[in-house]
């Protein structure tokens, strides 16, 4: 009996081509909206990461004066 259950579980694992629960809706319009929302969230996360590590600010270690103090 255990062999049969193990065989069925293996067959189920091999036959599935992805997750058992779909991450995106099956309707193409709704799927596009979901993908756009996800990509926008990733873009905002990238900008937030730059802000945390101060990568969006000019470096004060360069010899070029960008604040107008010395020209």
C-alpha positions in Angstrom: 0.0 0.0 0.0 2.8 2.4 0.8 4.4 1.6 -2.6 1.2 2.6 -4.4 0.9 5.9 -2.4 4.6 6.6 -3.0 4.2 5.9 -6.8 1.1 8.2 -7.0 3.0 11.0 -5.2 5.9 10.6 -7.5 3.6 10.6 -10.6 1.9 13.8 -9.3 5.3 15.4 -8.7 6.6 14.5 -12.2 3.4 15.5 -14.0 3.1 19.0 -12.5 4.9 21.6 -14.5 4.8 24.3 -11.9 3.3 25.2 -8.6 0.0 23.6 -7.7 -1.4 27.1 -6.9 -1.1 29.6 -9.7 0.6 32.8 -8.8 -1.2 34.8 -11.6 -4.8 34.8 -12.7 -5.8 32.9 -15.9 -7.5 35.9 -17.5 -4.9 37.6 -19.8 -6.1 41.1 -18.8 -5.9 40.5 -15.1 -2.6 38.7 -15.6 -1.1 41.8 -17.3 -2.3 43.9 -14.4 -0.8 41.6 -11.8 2.6 41.5 -13.7 2.6 45.3 -14.0 1.9 45.7 -10.3 4.7 43.2 -9.4 7.2 45.0 -11.7 6.3 48.4 -10.3 6.8 47.0 -6.8 10.2 45.7 -7.8 11.2 49.1 -9.3 10.2 50.9 -6.2 12.1 48.4 -4.0 15.2 49.1 -6.2 14.9 52.8 -5.7 14.3 52.3 -1.9 17.5 50.3 -1.8 19.4 53.1 -3.5 18.0 55.6 -0.9 18.9 53.4 2.0 22.6 53.1 0.9 22.7 56.8 -0.2 23.4 55.8 -3.8 21.0 58.5 -5.1 23.1 61.3 -3.6 26.2 62.8 -5.2 29.5 61.7 -3.7 31.4 64.4 -1.8 34.6 62.6 -2.3 35.0 63.7 -5.9 37.1 66.8 -6.8 34.2 68.2 -8.8 32.2 70.7 -6.9 28.6 70.3 -7.6 27.0 72.4 -5.0 28.4 75.7 -6.4 30.8 76.5 -3.5 34.0 76.6 -5.6 34.0 77.1 -9.3 
